[in-house]
Protein backbone atom coordinates (compact mmCIF):
# COMPACT_ATOMS: atom_id res chain seq x y z
CA UNK A 1 0.00 0.00 0.00
CA UNK A 2 1.43 3.36 -1.05
CA UNK A 3 1.56 6.07 1.61
CA UNK A 4 0.00 9.41 0.83
CA UNK A 5 2.28 12.16 -0.41
CA UNK A 6 2.02 15.06 2.04
CA UNK A 7 0.94 18.47 0.82
CA UNK A 8 3.97 20.65 0.01
CA UNK A 9 4.62 23.34 2.61
CA UNK A 10 4.68 26.03 -0.08
CA UNK A 11 1.23 24.98 -1.30
CA UNK A 12 -0.19 25.07 2.24
CA UNK A 13 1.39 28.49 2.77
CA UNK A 14 -0.21 29.78 -0.44
CA UNK A 15 -3.63 28.44 0.64
CA UNK A 16 -3.25 30.03 4.07
CA UNK A 17 -2.21 33.34 2.48
CA UNK A 18 -5.32 33.21 0.27
CA UNK A 19 -7.51 32.60 3.33
CA UNK A 20 -5.94 35.30 5.53
CA UNK A 21 -5.47 38.02 2.93
CA UNK A 22 -8.10 37.29 0.27
CA UNK A 23 -5.32 37.20 -2.35
CA UNK A 24 -5.59 35.41 -5.69
CA UNK A 25 -3.71 32.14 -6.14
CA UNK A 26 -2.40 30.41 -9.24
CA UNK A 27 -4.44 28.37 -11.68
CA UNK A 28 -3.82 25.06 -9.89
CA UNK A 29 -5.01 26.26 -6.49
CA UNK A 30 -7.85 28.25 -8.00
CA UNK A 31 -9.06 25.01 -9.56
CA UNK A 32 -8.65 23.10 -6.29
CA UNK A 33 -10.49 25.78 -4.32
CA UNK A 34 -13.21 25.92 -7.01
CA UNK A 35 -13.71 22.14 -6.80
CA UNK A 36 -12.70 21.71 -10.46
CA UNK A 37 -10.83 18.40 -10.57
CA UNK A 38 -10.15 18.41 -14.30
CA UNK A 39 -8.56 21.87 -14.19
CA UNK A 40 -6.63 21.05 -11.00
CA UNK A 41 -5.08 17.96 -12.58
CA UNK A 42 -4.39 19.86 -15.80
CA UNK A 43 -2.61 22.72 -14.01
CA UNK A 44 -0.74 20.70 -11.36
CA UNK A 45 2.98 20.28 -11.39
CA UNK A 46 4.31 16.80 -10.59
CA UNK A 47 4.68 17.48 -6.85
CA UNK A 48 1.20 18.92 -6.38
CA UNK A 49 -0.35 16.24 -8.57
CA UNK A 50 1.06 13.52 -6.32
CA UNK A 51 -0.10 15.42 -3.23
CA UNK A 52 -3.55 16.32 -4.57
CA UNK A 53 -5.45 14.09 -2.10
CA UNK A 54 -3.63 15.67 0.87
CA UNK A 55 -4.17 19.18 -0.52
CA UNK A 56 -7.89 18.50 -0.96
CA UNK A 57 -8.13 17.16 2.59
CA UNK A 58 -6.41 20.29 3.91
CA UNK A 59 -8.84 22.53 2.03
CA UNK A 60 -11.83 20.52 3.21
CA UNK A 61 -10.88 20.29 6.89
CA UNK A 62 -8.66 23.29 7.66
CA UNK A 63 -10.02 26.38 5.91
CA UNK A 64 -13.41 28.11 6.13
CA UNK A 65 -16.06 26.52 3.95
CA UNK A 66 -17.20 29.86 2.60
CA UNK A 67 -13.89 30.42 0.78
CA UNK A 68 -13.93 27.29 -1.39
CA UNK A 69 -16.21 24.81 -3.13
CA UNK A 70 -17.09 26.61 -6.35
CA UNK A 71 -15.77 29.27 -8.70
CA UNK A 72 -18.39 31.64 -7.29
CA UNK A 73 -17.27 31.01 -3.69
CA UNK A 74 -13.65 31.75 -4.63
CA UNK A 75 -14.61 34.94 -6.50
CA UNK A 76 -16.77 36.08 -3.57
CA UNK A 77 -13.88 35.41 -1.14
CA UNK A 78 -11.48 37.44 -3.27
CA UNK A 79 -13.99 40.32 -3.43
CA UNK A 80 -14.67 40.23 0.32
CA UNK A 81 -12.76 42.67 2.55
CA UNK A 82 -10.58 41.08 5.24
CA UNK A 83 -12.35 43.03 7.97
CA UNK A 84 -15.52 40.99 7.42
CA UNK A 85 -13.71 37.84 8.61
CA UNK A 86 -13.87 39.00 12.21
CA UNK A 87 -17.61 39.71 12.08
DSSP file (Angstrom, degrees, kcal/mol; ACC not computed):
  #  RESIDUE AA STRUCTURE BP1 BP2  ACC     N-H-->O    O-->H-N    N-H-->O    O-->H-N    TCO  KAPPA ALPHA  PHI   PSI    X-CA   Y-CA   Z-CA
    1    1 A X              0   0    0      0, 0.0     2,-0.3     0, 0.0     0, 0.0   0.000 360.0 360.0 360.0 127.5    0.0    0.0    0.0
    2    2 A X        -     0   0    0      1,-0.1     2,-0.2     3,-0.0     3,-0.0  -0.566 360.0-126.9 -78.2 135.9    1.4    3.4   -1.0
    3    3 A X        -     0   0    0     -2,-0.3     2,-0.2     1,-0.1    -1,-0.1  -0.534  33.5 -96.7 -80.8 152.4    1.6    6.1    1.6
    4    4 A X        -     0   0    0     -2,-0.2     2,-0.4     1,-0.1    -1,-0.1  -0.438  32.3-120.8 -70.6 136.6    0.0    9.4    0.8
    5    5 A X        -     0   0    0     45,-0.5    49,-0.4    -2,-0.2    -1,-0.1  -0.657  34.4-122.2 -73.7 125.6    2.3   12.2   -0.4
    6    6 A X        -     0   0    0     -2,-0.4     2,-0.2     1,-0.1    49,-0.1  -0.312  30.4 -94.5 -69.4 154.5    2.0   15.1    2.0
    7    7 A X        -     0   0    0     47,-0.1    -1,-0.1     1,-0.1    41,-0.1  -0.485  47.9-105.6 -65.9 133.4    0.9   18.5    0.8
    8    8 A X     >  -     0   0    0     -2,-0.2     4,-2.2     1,-0.1     3,-0.4  -0.342  21.5-127.3 -61.7 140.1    4.0   20.6    0.0
    9    9 A X  H  > S+     0   0    0      1,-0.2     4,-2.7     2,-0.2     5,-0.2   0.878 109.4  55.3 -56.3 -40.2    4.6   23.3    2.6
   10   10 A X  H  > S+     0   0    0      1,-0.2     4,-2.0     2,-0.2    -1,-0.2   0.870 107.3  49.7 -64.0 -35.8    4.7   26.0   -0.1
   11   11 A X  H  > S+     0   0    0     -3,-0.4     4,-2.3     2,-0.2    -1,-0.2   0.920 111.5  48.0 -68.3 -43.8    1.2   25.0   -1.3
   12   12 A X  H  X S+     0   0    0     -4,-2.2     4,-2.8     1,-0.2    -2,-0.2   0.905 110.9  51.9 -62.7 -41.8   -0.2   25.1    2.2
   13   13 A X  H  X S+     0   0    0     -4,-2.7     4,-2.3    -5,-0.2    -1,-0.2   0.897 109.3  49.8 -61.7 -40.0    1.4   28.5    2.8
   14   14 A X  H  X S+     0   0    0     -4,-2.0     4,-2.2     2,-0.2    -2,-0.2   0.901 111.5  48.5 -67.0 -40.2   -0.2   29.8   -0.4
   15   15 A X  H  X S+     0   0    0     -4,-2.3     4,-2.4     2,-0.2    -2,-0.2   0.942 112.5  48.3 -62.3 -47.2   -3.6   28.4    0.6
   16   16 A X  H  X S+     0   0    0     -4,-2.8     4,-2.8     1,-0.2     5,-0.2   0.871 110.1  51.8 -62.7 -37.4   -3.3   30.0    4.1
   17   17 A X  H  X S+     0   0    0     -4,-2.3     4,-2.7     2,-0.2     6,-0.5   0.914 109.0  51.0 -64.5 -42.9   -2.2   33.3    2.5
   18   18 A X  H  X S+     0   0    0     -4,-2.2     4,-1.6     2,-0.2     5,-0.2   0.924 113.1  45.8 -57.1 -46.5   -5.3   33.2    0.3
   19   19 A X  H  < S+     0   0    0     -4,-2.4    -2,-0.2     2,-0.2    -1,-0.2   0.947 118.8  39.6 -65.5 -49.1   -7.5   32.6    3.3
   20   20 A X  H  < S+     0   0    0     -4,-2.8    -2,-0.2     1,-0.2    -1,-0.2   0.889 130.2  25.4 -68.2 -41.1   -5.9   35.3    5.5
   21   21 A X  H  < S-     0   0    0     -4,-2.7    -1,-0.2    -5,-0.2    -2,-0.2   0.393  93.7-124.6-112.3   0.8   -5.5   38.0    2.9
   22   22 A X     <  +     0   0    0     -4,-1.6     2,-0.3    -5,-0.3    -4,-0.2   0.894  56.8 157.4  55.1  41.7   -8.1   37.3    0.3
   23   23 A X        -     0   0    0     -6,-0.5    -1,-0.2    -5,-0.2    -2,-0.1  -0.763  45.6-105.6-100.0 142.6   -5.3   37.2   -2.3
   24   24 A X        -     0   0    0     -2,-0.3     2,-0.2    54,-0.1    -1,-0.1  -0.262  34.0-154.9 -61.2 152.0   -5.6   35.4   -5.7
   25   25 A X        -     0   0    0      1,-0.2    -1,-0.1     2,-0.0   -10,-0.0  -0.717  27.8 -78.8-120.0 173.8   -3.7   32.1   -6.1
   26   26 A X     >  -     0   0    0     -2,-0.2     4,-2.6     1,-0.1     5,-0.2  -0.019  50.5 -91.6 -69.1 177.2   -2.4   30.4   -9.2
   27   27 A X  H  > S+     0   0    0      1,-0.2     4,-2.0     2,-0.2     5,-0.1   0.844 122.4  53.7 -63.1 -36.5   -4.4   28.4  -11.7
   28   28 A X  H  > S+     0   0    0     15,-0.3     4,-2.3     2,-0.2    -1,-0.2   0.971 114.4  39.2 -62.6 -53.9   -3.8   25.1   -9.9
   29   29 A X  H  > S+     0   0    0      1,-0.2     4,-3.1     2,-0.2     5,-0.2   0.846 111.9  57.5 -69.5 -32.0   -5.0   26.3   -6.5
   30   30 A X  H  X S+     0   0    0     -4,-2.6     4,-1.8     2,-0.2    -1,-0.2   0.928 109.5  46.6 -60.1 -42.3   -7.9   28.3   -8.0
   31   31 A X  H  <>S+     0   0    0     -4,-2.0     5,-2.9    -5,-0.2     4,-0.4   0.915 113.1  48.4 -65.6 -43.2   -9.1   25.0   -9.6
   32   32 A X  H ><5S+     0   0    0     -4,-2.3     3,-1.6     1,-0.2    -2,-0.2   0.958 114.2  45.6 -60.0 -50.9   -8.7   23.1   -6.3
   33   33 A X  H 3<5S+     0   0    0     -4,-3.1    36,-3.4     1,-0.3    37,-0.4   0.797 112.0  52.6 -64.2 -28.9  -10.5   25.8   -4.3
   34   34 A X  T 3<5S-     0   0    0     -4,-1.8    37,-0.4    -5,-0.2    -1,-0.3   0.446 113.3-118.7 -85.3  -1.5  -13.2   25.9   -7.0
   35   35 A X  T < 5 +     0   0    0     -3,-1.6     2,-0.7    -4,-0.4    -3,-0.2   0.880  65.5 144.7  64.8  39.1  -13.7   22.1   -6.8
   36   36 A X     >< +     0   0    0     -5,-2.9     4,-2.5     1,-0.2    -1,-0.2  -0.816  23.4 178.6-111.8  89.0  -12.7   21.7  -10.5
   37   37 A X  H  > S+     0   0    0     -2,-0.7     4,-2.7     1,-0.2     5,-0.3   0.891  77.5  53.5 -60.2 -44.5  -10.8   18.4  -10.6
   38   38 A X  H  > S+     0   0    0      1,-0.2     4,-2.1     2,-0.2    -1,-0.2   0.927 113.5  42.6 -60.2 -45.5  -10.2   18.4  -14.3
   39   39 A X  H  > S+     0   0    0      2,-0.2     4,-2.0     1,-0.2    -1,-0.2   0.890 112.4  54.5 -68.1 -38.7   -8.6   21.9  -14.2
   40   40 A X  H  X S+     0   0    0     -4,-2.5     4,-1.2    -9,-0.2    -2,-0.2   0.942 111.8  43.5 -60.6 -47.4   -6.6   21.0  -11.0
   41   41 A X  H  < S+     0   0    0     -4,-2.7     3,-0.3     1,-0.2    -1,-0.2   0.901 113.8  52.0 -64.2 -40.3   -5.1   18.0  -12.6
   42   42 A X  H  < S+     0   0    0     -4,-2.1    -1,-0.2    -5,-0.3    -2,-0.2   0.800 116.7  38.3 -67.1 -29.4   -4.4   19.9  -15.8
   43   43 A X  H  < S+     0   0    0     -4,-2.0   -15,-0.3    -3,-0.2    -1,-0.2   0.516  92.4 110.5 -99.6  -6.9   -2.6   22.7  -14.0
   44   44 A X     <  -     0   0    0     -4,-1.2     2,-0.1    -3,-0.3    -3,-0.0  -0.397  60.2-137.7 -73.3 141.7   -0.7   20.7  -11.4
   45   45 A X     >  -     0   0    0     -2,-0.1     4,-2.6     1,-0.1     5,-0.2  -0.423  40.5 -92.4 -81.9 174.5    3.0   20.3  -11.4
   46   46 A X  H  > S+     0   0    0      1,-0.2     4,-2.0     2,-0.2     5,-0.2   0.883 124.8  49.4 -58.5 -42.2    4.3   16.8  -10.6
   47   47 A X  H  > S+     0   0    0      1,-0.2     4,-1.4     2,-0.2    -1,-0.2   0.939 115.0  42.2 -65.1 -48.4    4.7   17.5   -6.9
   48   48 A X  H  4 S+     0   0    0      1,-0.2     4,-0.4     2,-0.2    -1,-0.2   0.835 110.6  57.5 -69.7 -31.9    1.2   18.9   -6.4
   49   49 A X  H >< S+     0   0    0     -4,-2.6     3,-1.0     1,-0.2     4,-0.3   0.936 108.6  45.8 -62.5 -45.3   -0.3   16.2   -8.6
   50   50 A X  H 3< S+     0   0    0     -4,-2.0   -45,-0.5     1,-0.2     3,-0.3   0.823 118.0  44.1 -65.4 -30.7    1.1   13.5   -6.3
   51   51 A X  T 3X S+     0   0    0     -4,-1.4     4,-2.4     1,-0.2     3,-0.5   0.340  79.0 112.1 -95.8   6.2   -0.1   15.4   -3.2
   52   52 A X  H <> S+     0   0    0     -3,-1.0     4,-2.7    -4,-0.4     5,-0.2   0.858  75.0  52.4 -53.5 -42.9   -3.6   16.3   -4.6
   53   53 A X  H  > S+     0   0    0     -3,-0.3     4,-2.2    -4,-0.3    -1,-0.2   0.928 112.6  45.3 -59.4 -42.5   -5.4   14.1   -2.1
   54   54 A X  H  > S+     0   0    0     -3,-0.5     4,-2.2   -49,-0.4    -2,-0.2   0.880 112.7  51.1 -67.6 -37.7   -3.6   15.7    0.9
   55   55 A X  H  X S+     0   0    0     -4,-2.4     4,-2.5     2,-0.2    -2,-0.2   0.927 110.5  49.0 -64.6 -44.7   -4.2   19.2   -0.5
   56   56 A X  H  X S+     0   0    0     -4,-2.7     4,-2.5    -5,-0.2    -2,-0.2   0.898 110.3  51.0 -62.7 -40.5   -7.9   18.5   -1.0
   57   57 A X  H  X S+     0   0    0     -4,-2.2     4,-2.6    -5,-0.2     5,-0.3   0.907 109.4  51.0 -63.1 -40.7   -8.1   17.2    2.6
   58   58 A X  H  X S+     0   0    0     -4,-2.2     4,-2.8     2,-0.2     5,-0.5   0.942 111.9  46.8 -60.9 -47.6   -6.4   20.3    3.9
   59   59 A X  H  X S+     0   0    0     -4,-2.5     4,-0.9     1,-0.2    -2,-0.2   0.922 115.3  46.7 -60.5 -44.4   -8.8   22.5    2.0
   60   60 A X  H  < S+     0   0    0     -4,-2.5    -2,-0.2    -5,-0.2    -1,-0.2   0.903 125.9  25.8 -65.7 -42.9  -11.8   20.5    3.2
   61   61 A X  H  < S+     0   0    0     -4,-2.6    -2,-0.2    -5,-0.2    -3,-0.2   0.701 124.4  40.6 -98.3 -22.0  -10.9   20.3    6.9
   62   62 A X  H  < S+     0   0    0     -4,-2.8     2,-0.3    -5,-0.3    -3,-0.2   0.594 101.5  58.0-113.1 -12.1   -8.7   23.3    7.7
   63   63 A X  S  < S-     0   0    0     -4,-0.9     5,-0.1    -5,-0.5   -47,-0.0  -0.859  93.5 -82.5-120.7 158.0  -10.0   26.4    5.9
   64   64 A X    >   -     0   0    0     -2,-0.3     3,-1.7     1,-0.1     4,-0.1  -0.260  32.9-133.6 -58.7 136.8  -13.4   28.1    6.1
   65   65 A X  G >  S+     0   0    0      1,-0.3     3,-1.3     2,-0.2    -1,-0.1   0.774 100.5  66.7 -61.6 -27.9  -16.1   26.5    3.9
   66   66 A X  G 3  S+     0   0    0      1,-0.2    -1,-0.3     3,-0.1    11,-0.1   0.590  95.2  57.8 -73.6  -7.8  -17.2   29.9    2.6
   67   67 A X  G <  S+     0   0    0     -3,-1.7     2,-0.3     9,-0.1    -1,-0.2   0.288 111.6  29.3-106.3  11.4  -13.9   30.4    0.8
   68   68 A X  S <  S+     0   0    0     -3,-1.3   -34,-0.2    -4,-0.1   -35,-0.1  -0.962  70.9  81.7-154.9 171.4  -13.9   27.3   -1.4
   69   69 A X  S    S+     0   0    0    -36,-3.4     2,-0.3    -2,-0.3   -35,-0.2   0.019  94.8  25.2 118.3 -26.1  -16.2   24.8   -3.1
   70   70 A X  S  > S-     0   0    0    -37,-0.4     4,-2.0     1,-0.1   -35,-0.2  -0.977  80.1-105.8-157.8 163.8  -17.1   26.6   -6.3
   71   71 A X  H  > S+     0   0    0    -37,-0.4     4,-2.5    -2,-0.3     5,-0.2   0.888 121.9  53.4 -59.3 -39.8  -15.8   29.3   -8.7
   72   72 A X  H  > S+     0   0    0      2,-0.2     4,-2.5     1,-0.2    -1,-0.2   0.885 106.4  51.3 -65.7 -39.5  -18.4   31.6   -7.3
   73   73 A X  H  > S+     0   0    0      2,-0.2     4,-2.2     1,-0.2    -1,-0.2   0.907 111.6  47.6 -64.3 -41.1  -17.3   31.0   -3.7
   74   74 A X  H  X S+     0   0    0     -4,-2.0     4,-2.4     2,-0.2    -2,-0.2   0.935 112.8  48.0 -65.4 -46.3  -13.6   31.8   -4.6
   75   75 A X  H  X S+     0   0    0     -4,-2.5     4,-1.6     1,-0.2    -2,-0.2   0.906 112.0  49.7 -61.4 -41.4  -14.6   34.9   -6.5
   76   76 A X  H  X S+     0   0    0     -4,-2.5     4,-0.9     2,-0.2    -1,-0.2   0.894 110.2  51.1 -64.4 -39.4  -16.8   36.1   -3.6
   77   77 A X  H >< S+     0   0    0     -4,-2.2     3,-0.6     1,-0.2    -2,-0.2   0.913 109.9  49.2 -63.7 -42.2  -13.9   35.4   -1.1
   78   78 A X  H 3< S+     0   0    0     -4,-2.4    -1,-0.2     1,-0.2    -2,-0.2   0.816 113.2  47.3 -67.3 -29.7  -11.5   37.4   -3.3
   79   79 A X  H 3< S+     0   0    0     -4,-1.6     2,-0.4    -5,-0.2    -1,-0.2   0.606  93.6  96.8 -84.4 -12.8  -14.0   40.3   -3.4
   80   80 A X  S << S-     0   0    0     -4,-0.9     5,-0.1    -3,-0.6     2,-0.0  -0.627  78.7-120.1 -84.8 129.8  -14.7   40.2    0.3
   81   81 A X    >   -     0   0    0     -2,-0.4     3,-1.2     1,-0.1     4,-0.3  -0.378  18.7-124.2 -65.1 145.6  -12.8   42.7    2.6
   82   82 A X  G >  S+     0   0    0      1,-0.3     3,-2.1     2,-0.2     4,-0.4   0.835 105.9  69.2 -57.8 -35.4  -10.6   41.1    5.2
   83   83 A X  G >  S+     0   0    0      1,-0.3     3,-1.1     2,-0.2     4,-0.3   0.797  88.0  65.1 -58.1 -29.9  -12.3   43.0    8.0
   84   84 A X  G X  S+     0   0    0     -3,-1.2     3,-1.1     1,-0.2    -1,-0.3   0.705  85.1  74.6 -67.9 -19.0  -15.5   41.0    7.4
   85   85 A X  G <  S+     0   0    0     -3,-2.1    -1,-0.2    -4,-0.3    -2,-0.2   0.817  94.1  50.8 -63.5 -30.5  -13.7   37.8    8.6
   86   86 A X  G <         0   0    0     -3,-1.1    -1,-0.3    -4,-0.4    -2,-0.2   0.549 360.0 360.0 -86.1  -6.8  -13.9   39.0   12.2
   87   87 A X    <         0   0    0     -3,-1.1    -1,-0.2    -4,-0.3    -2,-0.2   0.461 360.0 360.0 -81.0 360.0  -17.6   39.7   12.1
